[in-house]
Amino acid sequence: MTEPTPPHPVLKDYYSSAAERQSFVGSLFDGAASHYNFIGRMFDLGSGPPYRRSALRRVGLRPGMRILDVATGTGLLAREAARIVGPRGGVIGVDPSRGMLREAQIALSARLVQGRAEALPFHDDLFNVLSMGFALRHVDNLEVTFREYWRVLKPGGRLLLLEISRPTPAIMRYLLRVYLQRFLPMIARLCTRSEPAELLMKYYWDTIDCCAPPETILEVLRRGGFVDVRRWVFFGLISEYSATKPLR
């Protein structure tokens, strides 16, 4: 039997065991939820919406389709999906954090459901597309997560995973670490006075730095039965994974 693959090892600066990861991450995102969009704009410098929209179109999202956005957070990816699928399509966002879902309700009219990637509260073969934006590092187990994604996708359905990968060039890695662990936490502290918002940026870097390499993520997808498994890299650090559930 294949050993389960966590997205990264236990990070003992934040929690002491794998069993504590979920509660720590949940509390962190609940506490930072009201400041999350502000922090996101500082991180992507305003490039987020057009990039998310183009990534969804690249994976094949079209008007009238149904899409599930897992770990939807404040609904940033789901908003772009709603613009694409239009009134005849359907968008559902699912997230374990009540705080993030409350923020998502402010600007998103899509259906929002509390739930985890490893146990999606949906029937089989429902969605044309399943997306996950920059949250794969926060699941417990890649195999279980991808098995759930396979289950809820329709045959021929497409999977889109957006993730920040550890940059290969040392200088780029250094600059990203300084930006996430020093600059953004300082901005968060000064502008929000929120300890969770400040801690979230520091935690982000550690999960990026220790994340399973892209080759592992691609291999787990293939082992799970997905085909046409691919990865594109943008700006030297954003990994865009796509895969297809085969037709029966």
Secondary structure by P-SEA (a helix, b strand, c coil): cccccccccccccccccccaaaaaaaaaaaaaccaaaaaaaaacccccaaaaaaaaaaacccccbbbbbcccccaaaaaaaaaaccccbbbbbbbccaaaaaaaacccccbbbbbcccccccccccccbbbbcccccccccaaaaaaaaaaaccccbbbbbbbbcccccaaaaaaaaaaaacaaaaaaaaccccaaaaaaaaaaaaaaaacccaaaaaaaaaaacccccccccccccbbbbbbbcccc
